[in-house]
Amino acid sequence: MAVVVNGKIRKHTALLAVSKFGTIIGMLIMYLAFSIAVPHIFPTWKNMVNIANQATLAAIISGGLTMALIVGEMDLSIANVASFSGVLVTGLMVQSKMPMGIAIPIVIAISAGIGIINGLIITKLKVNSVVATLGTGSIVIGLNYAYAQGVPIASGLPESFKQLSLGKFIGIPNNIIFMTVVLFALWVFINYTEWGIQIRATGGNPSAARLSGIRVDRIKIMALAIASVCASITGILLASLIGSGTSGAADGYLMPAFAAVFLGSATLKDGDFHIVGTLIGVFFIGIGFNGLAIFGVPTFVQYFFRGGVLILAVGLSSVARIMATK
């Protein structure tokens, strides 16, 4: 009997360890494998900076998505908001001759408004968040094409705007600095502020949070607004990076963002969404894509990797939650 019990304990411990540290272990294995396979390219400092720089935009949009998921809501409109932000900010500067310092805050404010609308639809009209954000995302796509007619806005962009993403500060790419600032701010906000505590309480048990005096609906609206703001920052930096506002430019960020956040939820914690885990998830995907690109694998393999990571992420997250309840 004791042997059976000990066996069950060991099995439970092993599964818990896999669920908590599987992402980190997998990332280290990938890093070592790619380093051994192409030692003159992959493990170099230049390539490590390149991986971090490539991961920046995904990390920012994923950080915002993390906030929405913490309160128990999905946001499928973030990629559409990012694309719209890139088009709108370039349009305001090129077509309306608006200074960059005014155009960027206006676009971020409009995106926050989209997040607030998402929150109101979900909390006041009681529409499921998947349906609500799919709907608003489609409307945002319509606004995008209505504004730019699907034509990239590139000619006339100020060089200072392009340098937002392409520039460097003391040798560090600006986007790495932006990513660090945004994610650190989110981490501090969620862990060390009263609002952050209320966000986590709302996600943990909305009924108990409401009984304790937390205005759950307001907290959810705030989280969705933050998700849209992060999406907007991503879209603005992407437009700066590619030198144009292009309809649909950021649409491909949706699946990687969900994969990173779910991978992160299974990392270090018992299936809970958190900023540090999200960052680890982003770099897991970034290392994988970078290694595959160095090997020159076909595009379809990269899609296999992306889809497989998403399935793995959700699976690990589910295992972590199950283990936490036993």
N, C-alpha and C positions, 0 to 999 in steps of 0.2 A: 504493500500500500504506500509506504514511504517512498519507494522507488518511482511509483507512478506519479505521486504528488511532485517529487523533485523534478521528474521529467517534464511535467506540465509547467512548472515554474521556469525551467530552463528554456522551454519553447516560447513561453510568454515573454521572457526577457530578451530572447533573440529577435522575436518579431518586433518588439518595442524598439530595440536598437536599430533594426533595419529601417523601421518607419521614421525614426528620428534622425538617423545619420546616413541613411541610404543615399540621399542626394549629394551630400558632401563626399562620401566614399566614391560614388559614381563619378563625380567631377574630378577627384584626384586620380582615379584610374584613367579617365580620358586624357587628363593632362600628361600623365606619365607615358601613356601609349603614344600620343602624338609627339611627345618630346623624344622618345626613343626612335620613332619612325622617321622623323625629320628634325634631327637635333640642331641643324644649322639654320633652321627657320623658326620653328614653332616656339621653343622656350626662350627666344631672345627678348631682351628688354623692349626693343622696338615693336615686336609682335604683341607683347603683353599690353603695351600702351594702346596698340591698335585694337585689341580685343575690348579693352575697357572703353575706348572711344566709340566703338561700334555698338556697345551695349547701353550707352547713355540714354538714348531716346526711349528705348524699350523699358529701361529702368524707371524713368520718370512717369511714363504712362501706366506702368505696372504698379508703381507706388500709389497713384491715385485710385486705381482699381481695387487695390488692397483695402483702402478706406471704405469703399462701397461694400465689399464682401464682408468686412468685419461686422457691419451692422445687419448683415444677412440679406443684402440685396445685390442683384446682378446689374451691370451696366454694359449693355451691348452697343451703346452709342459712342463710346469713347474714341474709336478710330475715326468715325465720321466727323466728330467734333474736331479732332486733330487736323483732318484734311481741310475742313471748312476754315479753321483758324489760319492755316497757312495761306489759303487763297485770300481770305479777308484782309489779313495784315499786309500782304503784298499789294492788294488792290487799293487799300487806303493810302499807302505810301506812293504808289505809282500813278493811280488814276485821280485820287483826291489830293495828292501832293501834301499829305499829312506827315509831320515829322515822326520819326521812329519812336521817340519817347512818348508820343501821344497815341500813336496807332496801336502799340503793343498793349498798354493798359486797357484801351477800349475793347480790343479783341478778347482779352482775358476776362473782362467784365461781362461781355456778351456770352462767353462760354460758361461762366458761372451761372448766368441766368438760365441757360439751357439745363444745367444740372439742377437748379432750383425747380424748374418746370418738371423735370423727371421726378424729383422728390415729391412734388405736389400731386402729380398724377398717381404715384404709388401710394402715398399716405392718405390723401383725401378722397380720391376716386376709387381707391382699393383695387387698382389694376396691378396684376402680377408684374414684377419688375422686368422680367424677360420680355413680355409683350409691350410694356410701356416704353422701354428703351429701344426696342426694335422699331416701334412706331416713330419715336422722336428722332431716331437715327435716320430713318427714311426721309423725314421732313428736313433734316439738316442737309442730307444729300441734295434734296430739291433746292434748298436755299443756296447751296454751293454752286450748282449748275445755273441757277437763275442769276447769280451775281457775276459769274465768270464765263457763262456759256460753254463751259468745258475747255476753254482756251487757257493755256498756261500764261501766267502773268510774270514776266521776267525782265523785259526791257525797262530800264530806268530805275532799277532797285539801287538804293544807295550802298556804297561799298561798306559803310559802317554796319549795315544790317547783315551783309554776307559774312563779315568778320565775327559776328556773334558766335557762329558755329566753327568757322574755319580758323579763327584766331587762337593764339596761345597766351598764357600768362605764366611767366618764369618757366617756360618750356612745357607746361602742361596744357593740353587742349582745353579750350573754354568749356566744351560740352561736359568734360569730366568734372570740372568745377561746378557747373550748373547742376549736374546730377547729384553731386555730393551735398550741395546746399539744400536742394529740394528734399532728398531722402532723409537727411539729418533733421531738417525742419519737421518732416512728417513723423519721424521717430520720436523726437522730443514732444511733439504735440500729442501723440497717441499715448505716450508713456508717462508724461510729467505734467499734464494740464488737466484741469477739471473737465473740460470738454472731452478730452481723450478718454478719461475714466468713464464718462457717460457713454461714449461711443462703444467702448468695450463691454460695458454693462448692457447696453441695448442689444448688441450682437449676441451676448451670452444668454440672456433671458429677457425678452422684451416685456413680458407681463410683469415680472418682478421689478424690472427697471421702472415701469410705469407706476407701480404701486409705491415705489420708493421716492416718487416725486419727479423723476426724470421725464422731460417732455420728449418722448420717444419720436414722435413725428418730426419735430424740429431737428433732432439729432440726425435722423436719417436724411432729411433734406440737406443738412450741412455736409454730411459725408458724400452725398451724390454731387453736390456743388464742388467739393474739393476734387473729386474724380474728374469732373469736367475741366476744372482749372489746370490740373496736371496734363490732361489731354491737350488742352490749348497750348501750354508751354511746349509740349512735344511737337505739335504741328508748326508752331512758330520757328522753333529751332531747326526742324526738318526743312522748312522753306528757305531758311538761311543757309543750310548745308547744301541744298541742291541748286540754290540761286533762283528759285522761282516758286510761285504759288500754283500748285497743280492739283486739280480735282482728283481725289482718290489717292493722293500720294501716300497718305498714312493708313489707308484701309487695311494694309497687310499687318498692322501691329496688333490687331485684336486677338488672334489666336496665340501668338507668342506671349502676350500679356497674361492671358488666362493660364497658359502653361506655367509661366514663371511664378505666378501667385499661388497656384495649387501645389507646385513643387515646393515652394517656400513654406506652405502651411504644414507640410509633412517633415519639415526640417527643424530640429531642436525643440519643437513644441508638439503637443498632442493634437495635431490637426487644426490648430488655431492659425488664422491669417495674421501675419506680422511683417513689418518692414524689413528686418534683417533677413528673414527667410526669403522674402521676395527678391532681394538683391542677390542672394545666393542662387536662387532659381534663374534669374536673368543671366548670371555668369555661367551657369551650367549650360544653358542654351547657347550662349555666346561662344564658349570654348568649343562646343560641338560643331557649330556652323563654321567657325574659323578653321578648325582642323579639317573638316570636309572640303572647304574651299581650297586649302593648301594642296590637298590630294587631287583636286580637280574633278571631284565626283559629279555625275550628271545632276541636273536640277531636280529630277524626280526623286532622287535619293534624299535630298535635303527636305523635300516635303514628307517623305516617309519618316525621317528623323523628327520633324516638327510634330506630326500626328502621333507618332509613338511616344514622344515626350509628354504630350498632353494626356494621353491615356495613362501613362505611367504616373504622371503627377496626380491625377484624380485618384488612381488606385492607391498610391502611397498615402494620400491624405485620408482616404477612407479607412485604410488599415490603422493609421495613427489614431483616428477617432474611436475606432472599435477597441483598440488596445487601451485607450484612456478610460474606457468605461468598465473594464474588467479588473 
